[in-house]
Amino acid sequence: MYRTDYRNPLRRIIRIESDSERTWRVTVRRYGRIVERTFYDSSYGGKRKSLAAAKIYRDALEVYIAAFEADHRLWRSTKKNKGNTSGTVGVGRYLHPPKKPGGQPFPFWQAFWLDTHGKRLSKSFLVGAHGERGAKRLAIQAHAQGLAEVHADIQRAALAPARYPDIKPSKELEPLLFAAAFAAESLRP
């Protein structure tokens, strides 16, 4: 089970035990920045109470970040990495192996993206059928259309979250995060 899997009761929470500290740490990464908070056993009156405070904080933080999860996923899927040679994220030029031994491989442009369930989707365009520029242009358009559909699905899911049916993503989220942080602080002995 992954650290961010919602079935994992300790998702986004790690235990730190050293000579100098015994803590639980909640860590969330968004837009290349890290948000973290440490819950010391000595401050909360023991290991169980500091874990309870960390879970309350983590749950409130997850509700808060669910409101902009669609934007974050779109940002992640359009972030260009240093190995990109096509100039466009999610689009690449590939060679399909020849059907006959000794034959010529045929080039194609492929657009790929992840759907809301993490499944990889793709569309391919043959250079022989569309030309080099035409195949690349069609791949870029298919990638943009696929991302737009995924973004719309994520936004629809964010407006009616199954995990938190009573909470609507709006201005209520900021006080909820504050209340959870306050509740975590009230667990101190």
Secondary structure, 3 states (H helix, E strand, C coil): CCCCCCCCCCCCEEEEECCCCEEEEEEEEECCEEEEEEEEHHHHCCHHHHHHHHHHHHHHHHHHHHCCHHHHHHHHHCCCCCCCCCCCCCEEEEEECCCCCCCCCEEEEEEEEECCCCCEEEEEEEHHHHCHHHHHHHHHHHHHHHHHHHHHHHHHHHHCCCCCCCCCCCCCHHHHHHHHHHHHHHCCC
